[in-house]
């Protein structure tokens, strides 16, 4: 016999009108409301991780650009 899937449950209070909007976009995407909410949360968390990565990389790139400009004699 296979393992039963265990999922955590969490109650969320939605602002007025949001349930209807979620129902519509979930239907348009051929997903359940739960699947739509999970999809959007996953995407948001992934976007946040990418943003944090870019923020960490930015000072390194700025420093490297300055070094290259100095080597090329093109700095402002």
Buried (B, 14 or more C-beta within 10 A) or exposed (E): EEEEEEEEEEEEEEEEEEEEEBEEBBEEEEBEBEEBBEBBEEEEEEEEEEEEEEEEEEEEEEEEEEEEEEEEEEEE
